[in-house]
């Protein structure tokens, strides 16, 4: 293999790692779910844009996030694409801006309400990456809001007469993604502390962060149940409500077990354990978005999409995630030493 070929392959791998394929498909599924929950016409172009636009914005957010975090990653995760030299900072910044410009171009076709939501999401991406990520719960809430905006964006592209019925689902996704983001901070405590990032577990301890995440997840379940029960029959698929409620019950058991396991820990928490908890939540939230697709479009299309995304997500997590977060095999694994438990 020539040096040019090797360099090109390394650059391609660096870009794919930056996209995080194990999180990439979830946000498009949220956009599609939003398009199906208000009794709209389900026009093909609106469904395509509801999927594609949040996905492109998600990729752009990862590029910009890694660009803003390049100095922190140089301290705690030097194997990542930018600090390792496999992806130039200028390239990451340019790709992130290009993705947001593409989002802007696509949203103009959807009218001003969808454009406004897209602009809010773009502002949230920059605000989170630029500074709020390092400022505790405010950053987690903004990061969680991005998922809710993807759901709202899909609904506004294909608005029906029951747009108001989306409210509990927006609350559910906002709360869930806030909880997921909080759990994600548990694996980065040492690096965040070294880099001056004042995340919730750095400032208030492991248990305060887990209890807050657990409360957010409980709110998710309540809001999702309210949405499933109160959404008018005219806004949902005739065969959608019952599968949605059954799926929600299964997800409640699976998701709650993750938080119970985290709360049961009284001693040290290894980085791998924290990472595993977040990996399970990544899979569980795909199921949550898929259940919302089932409510709006019926069980059959939702099952096809959700199962396919779960397979891709699980495979890409197994192949890529540990290496991206923890480094190559043999890289030392950190144990978080008796984090304070005060609130």
C-alpha positions in Angstrom: 0.0 0.0 0.0 1.4 3.4 -1.0 1.7 6.3 1.4 -0.9 8.2 -0.5 -3.4 5.3 -0.4 -2.7 4.8 3.3 -3.1 8.5 4.0 -6.4 8.6 2.1 -7.7 5.6 4.0 -6.7 7.1 7.3 -8.5 10.3 6.4 -11.6 8.5 5.4 -11.7 6.5 8.7 -11.1 9.7 10.6 -14.2 11.3 9.0 -16.4 8.2 9.6 -15.2 8.2 13.3 -16.2 11.8 13.6 -19.7 11.1 12.2 -20.3 8.6 15.1 -22.3 6.0 13.0 -23.6 4.5 16.2 -25.6 7.8 17.0 -26.1 9.0 13.5 -29.4 7.3 12.5 -31.3 8.2 15.7 -31.9 11.8 14.9 -33.2 11.1 11.4 -35.7 8.7 13.0 -36.8 11.4 15.3 -37.5 13.7 12.4 -39.5 11.0 10.6 -41.4 10.4 13.8 -42.3 14.1 14.1 -43.6 14.0 10.5 -46.1 11.3 11.4 -47.6 12.6 14.6 -49.7 15.6 13.6 -52.1 14.2 11.0 -50.2 15.6 8.1 -50.3 14.5 4.4 -47.0 12.5 4.7 -45.7 13.8 1.4 -42.5 12.0 0.2 -40.4 15.1 0.0 -41.3 16.1 3.6 -40.5 12.7 4.9 -37.1 12.6 3.1 -36.2 16.1 4.4 -37.4 15.2 7.9 -34.9 12.4 7.8 -32.0 14.0 6.0 -31.8 17.5 7.4 -31.4 16.6 11.1 -28.9 13.9 10.1 -26.7 16.3 8.2 -27.0 18.8 11.1 -26.0 16.0 13.5 -22.9 15.3 11.5 -22.0 19.0 11.4 -22.5 19.2 15.1 -19.9 16.4 15.6 -17.4 18.1 13.4 -17.8 21.4 15.3 -17.8 19.7 18.6 -14.6 17.9 17.9 -13.1 21.2 16.6 -14.1 23.1 19.8 -12.9 20.1 22.0 -9.6 19.6 20.2 -7.5 20.9 23.1 -9.4 18.9 25.7 -9.1 15.8 23.5 -5.3 16.4 23.2 -5.2 16.0 27.0 -7.6 13.1 27.6 -8.1 11.4 24.2 -5.1 12.0 22.0 -6.1 9.0 19.8 -9.1 10.9 18.3 -8.9 12.2 14.7 -7.9 15.8 15.3 -5.3 15.5 18.1 -3.8 12.4 16.4 -3.3 14.4 13.2 -5.5 12.2 11.0 -8.0 15.0 10.6 -6.8 18.6 10.3 -8.7 21.1 12.5 -9.3 23.4 9.5 -10.9 20.4 7.7 -13.2 19.6 10.6 -14.3 23.2 11.0 -14.9 23.5 7.2 -16.9 20.3 7.2 -19.0 21.4 10.2 -19.8 24.8 8.6 -20.6 23.1 5.3 -23.1 20.8 7.0 -24.9 23.7 8.7 -25.0 25.6 5.4 -26.5 22.5 3.7 -29.1 22.4 6.5 -29.9 26.0 5.9 -30.4 25.4 2.2 -32.7 22.4 2.8 -34.8 24.1 5.4 -35.7 27.1 3.2 -37.8 24.7 1.1 -39.8 23.7 4.2 -41.1 27.2 5.1 -40.2 29.7 7.8 -41.4 27.7 10.9 -39.1 24.8 10.0 -36.3 27.2 9.1 -36.6 28.9 12.5 -36.4 25.5 14.3 -33.3 24.6 12.2 -31.7 27.9 13.1 -32.4 27.3 16.8 -30.8 23.8 16.5 -27.8 25.3 14.7 -27.4 27.9 17.5 -27.8 25.1 20.1 -25.1 23.0 18.4 -22.6 26.0 18.5 -23.6 27.1 22.0 -23.2 23.6 23.4 -19.9 22.9 21.6 -18.5 26.4 22.2 -19.0 26.6 26.0 -22.2 25.1 27.5 -20.8 21.6 27.4 -18.4 22.7 30.1 -21.0 24.3 32.3 -22.9 21.5 33.9 -26.7 20.9 33.6 -27.2 23.9 31.3 -25.1 22.1 28.7 -26.9 18.8 29.2 -30.3 20.5 28.7 -29.2 22.3 25.5 -27.8 19.0 24.2 -31.1 17.3 25.0 -33.1 20.0 23.3 -31.5 19.2 20.0 -33.3 15.9 19.8 -36.6 17.6 20.6 -36.0 20.2 17.9 -35.4 17.4 15.3 -38.8 15.9 16.2 -40.4 19.4 15.9 -38.6 20.0 12.6 -40.1 16.9 11.1 -43.6 17.9 12.2 -43.3 21.4 10.8 -42.3 20.1 7.4 -45.5 18.1 7.2 -47.9 20.0 9.6 -51.3 18.6 10.3 -54.2 19.9 12.3 -52.9 18.3 15.5 -49.5 19.9 16.0 -50.4 20.6 19.6 -50.4 16.8 20.2 -46.6 16.8 19.7 -46.0 18.6 23.0 -45.7 15.6 25.3 -43.4 13.8 22.8 -41.2 16.9 22.7 -40.9 16.8 26.5 -40.1 13.1 26.4 -37.3 13.4 23.9 -35.9 16.5 25.6 -35.8 14.7 28.9 -34.4 11.5 27.5 -31.6 13.1 25.6 -30.7 15.2 28.6 -30.5 12.0 30.7 -28.5 10.2 28.0 -26.1 13.1 27.8 -25.6 13.2 31.5 -24.8 9.5 31.6 -22.3 10.2 28.8 -20.4 12.6 31.0 -19.7 9.9 33.6 -17.0 8.3 31.4 -15.1 11.6 30.9 -14.8 12.9 34.5 -11.0 12.7 34.8 -10.4 14.2 31.3 -13.0 16.9 31.8 -11.6 17.9 35.2 -8.1 18.1 33.7 -9.4 20.3 30.9 -11.3 22.6 33.2 -14.8 21.4 32.0 -17.2 21.8 34.9 -19.7 19.0 34.0 -22.2 17.9 36.6 -20.3 14.8 37.8 -17.1 17.0 38.0 -18.9 19.7 40.1 -21.4 17.7 42.1 -20.3 14.1 42.0 -21.3 10.8 40.4 -24.5 10.2 42.3 -25.9 13.7 41.8 -25.5 13.3 38.1 -27.0 9.8 38.1 -30.0 10.9 40.2 -30.6 13.8 37.9 -30.4 11.6 34.8 -32.8 9.1 36.5 -35.3 11.9 37.2 -35.1 13.0 33.6 -35.7 9.5 32.4 -38.7 9.2 34.7 -40.1 12.3 33.1 -39.5 10.8 29.7 -41.7 7.8 30.5 -44.5 9.9 31.9 -44.5 12.3 29.0 -44.3 9.5 26.4 -47.2 7.7 28.1 -49.3 10.9 28.1 -48.6 11.4 24.5 -49.5 7.9 23.6 -52.8 8.1 25.4 -53.9 11.7 24.5 -53.0 12.0 20.8 -56.2 12.0 18.8 -57.0 9.0 16.7 -57.0 11.1 13.6 -53.4 11.9 14.1 -52.1 8.3 14.5 -52.1 5.2 12.4 -55.1 2.9 13.0 -52.7 0.1 14.0 -50.2 2.4 15.8 -51.4 3.1 19.3 -51.4 -0.4 20.8 -47.9 -1.3 19.5 -46.6 2.0 20.7 -47.8 1.4 24.3 -46.4 -2.1 24.4 -43.1 -0.9 23.1 -43.0 1.9 25.6 -43.6 -0.6 28.4 -40.7 -2.8 27.2 -38.5 0.2 26.9 -39.4 1.4 30.4 -38.2 -1.9 31.8 -35.0 -1.9 29.8 -34.2 1.8 30.4 -35.0 1.7 34.1 -32.7 -1.3 34.6 -29.8 0.8 33.3 -30.4 3.6 35.9 -31.1 1.1 38.7 -27.7 -0.5 38.0 -25.9 2.9 38.0 -27.6 3.9 41.3 -26.8 0.6 42.9 -23.0 1.3 42.6 -21.5 2.7 45.8 -17.8 2.3 45.0 -15.6 3.0 42.0 -17.1 3.3 38.5 -14.8 2.2 35.7 -14.9 4.2 32.4 -15.9 1.0 30.6 -18.9 0.6 32.8 -20.0 4.2 32.3 -19.4 3.8 28.5 -21.5 0.5 28.5 -24.4 2.2 30.3 -24.4 4.9 27.6 -24.2 2.4 24.8 -27.3 0.7 26.1 -29.1 4.0 26.3 -28.1 4.7 22.7 -29.9 1.5 21.7 -32.8 2.1 23.9 -33.5 5.6 22.5 -33.6 4.2 19.0 -36.4 2.0 20.2 -38.1 5.0 21.7 -37.9 7.0 18.4 -39.0 3.8 16.6 -42.1 3.5 18.8 -43.1 7.0 17.9 -42.7 6.2 14.2 -45.0 3.2 14.8 -47.6 5.5 16.4 -47.7 7.7 13.3 -47.0 5.3 10.5 -48.0 1.8 11.8 -46.0 -1.1 13.2 -44.7 -2.6 9.9 -42.6 0.3 8.5 -41.5 1.2 12.0 -40.3 -2.3 12.7 -38.3 -2.5 9.5 -36.6 0.9 10.1 -36.0 0.4 13.8 -34.6 -3.1 13.5 -32.3 -2.1 10.7 -31.1 0.9 12.7 -30.6 -1.1 15.9 -28.5 -3.6 13.9 -26.3 -0.9 12.4 -26.0 0.9 15.7 -25.1 -2.2 17.6 -22.6 -3.3 15.0 -20.9 0.1 14.7 -20.8 0.5 18.5 -19.1 -2.9 18.8 -16.6 -2.1 16.1 -15.8 1.5 16.7 -17.0 3.1 19.9 -14.6 1.7 22.5 -11.6 2.6 20.3 -13.0 6.1 19.7 -13.7 6.8 23.4 -11.0 4.8 25.1 -8.2 4.5 22.6 -6.7 1.4 20.9 -6.4 -2.0 22.6 -3.8 -1.8 25.4 -4.6 1.8 26.1 -4.9 2.2 29.9 -8.5 2.2 31.3 -9.2 4.7 34.0 -11.2 4.0 37.1 -12.9 7.0 38.7 -11.6 7.0 42.3 -14.4 7.5 44.7 -16.2 10.4 43.2 -17.9 12.6 45.8 -21.5 11.8 46.4 -22.7 15.2 47.6 -25.4 17.1 45.8 
